[in-house]
Amino acid sequence: MRAGELDRRIEIRTAAVSTNELNEPVETWIPAVTVKAKVMPISDGERFRAGEVSAQITTRFLIRWSITTSEITPKDRIVYGGKTFDIFHLKEIGRREGIEISAAARADQ
């Protein structure tokens, strides 16, 4: 993995649960780490749900492996280019060289 290919900054966010003034659990998303990445759009797809058409952007992010990035899970999210991507697949590249993350975002965000 060449450093010049990692030309974008992405933010990984993780879910945190706190309580509101009524002592009810509230899920919020807090920044976990900001890293450089190679961003590769995969496809644009349309899904039909309850008669509604929604466009989805599927993207692959390639980042360097580190102790911090090795803790990323599909429960986390990526924020990039003003869009929030839900992670659906993670794959280690080589022996602790990098991590390939597949994620999807709604196009109408």
C-alpha positions in Angstrom: 0.0 0.0 0.0 1.6 3.2 -1.2 1.2 6.4 0.9 0.3 8.5 -2.1 -2.8 6.4 -2.7 -4.2 7.3 0.8 -5.2 10.8 -0.3 -8.6 11.3 1.6 -9.4 11.8 5.2 -12.3 9.8 6.7 -13.7 9.8 10.2 -14.7 6.6 12.0 -17.5 7.1 14.5 -18.5 4.7 17.2 -21.8 4.4 19.0 -22.0 5.6 22.6 -25.0 5.4 24.9 -25.8 8.1 27.4 -28.9 9.1 29.2 -31.1 12.1 28.8 -32.8 14.2 31.4 -35.5 11.6 31.8 -32.8 8.9 32.4 -33.7 7.2 29.1 -30.8 5.7 27.1 -29.9 7.8 24.0 -27.5 6.6 21.3 -25.0 9.1 20.0 -22.1 8.8 17.6 -18.7 10.0 18.8 -15.5 10.3 16.7 -13.2 7.4 17.3 -10.4 8.1 14.9 -9.6 10.1 11.7 -7.4 8.3 9.2 -6.1 8.7 5.6 -7.8 6.4 3.1 -8.1 5.4 -0.5 -11.7 5.8 -1.5 -13.1 3.6 -4.3 -16.7 4.0 -5.4 -18.2 0.6 -6.1 -21.7 1.1 -7.4 -24.9 3.1 -7.2 -27.9 1.0 -6.6 -31.6 1.6 -6.1 -33.7 -0.2 -3.6 -37.5 -0.4 -3.5 -38.9 -0.3 0.0 -42.6 0.1 0.6 -43.1 1.7 -2.8 -40.3 4.2 -2.2 -37.2 4.3 -4.3 -34.0 5.2 -2.5 -30.5 5.4 -4.1 -27.6 3.9 -2.2 -23.9 4.6 -2.7 -21.6 1.7 -2.0 -17.9 2.6 -1.4 -14.8 0.7 -0.5 -12.3 2.4 1.8 -8.7 1.2 2.1 -6.8 2.3 5.3 -3.6 1.3 7.0 -3.8 -1.3 9.8 -3.0 -0.1 13.3 -4.0 -1.1 16.8 -6.8 1.6 16.7 -8.1 0.7 13.2 -8.1 -3.0 14.0 -10.9 -2.4 16.5 -13.3 -1.1 13.8 -16.4 -3.2 13.5 -19.6 -3.2 11.4 -21.3 -1.4 14.3 -19.2 1.7 13.6 -19.8 4.3 10.9 -17.7 6.3 8.5 -18.2 10.0 7.8 -16.7 11.1 4.4 -17.7 13.8 1.9 -20.7 15.0 4.0 -22.2 11.5 4.0 -22.5 8.9 6.7 -21.6 5.3 5.6 -22.8 2.2 7.4 -20.1 -0.4 7.4 -21.1 -3.9 6.2 -17.8 -5.7 5.6 -14.2 -5.5 6.8 -11.2 -7.4 5.4 -7.6 -7.4 6.5 -5.2 -6.8 3.7 -1.9 -8.7 3.9 -0.4 -9.4 7.3 -1.4 -6.2 9.2 -0.8 -4.0 6.2 -4.2 -2.5 5.7 -8.0 -2.9 6.2 -10.5 -2.8 3.4 -13.9 -1.5 4.5 -17.0 -1.8 2.4 -19.8 0.6 3.4 -23.0 2.1 2.0 -24.7 5.5 2.3 -28.0 6.9 1.1 -27.5 9.1 -1.9 -30.1 11.6 -0.7 -28.4 12.5 2.5 
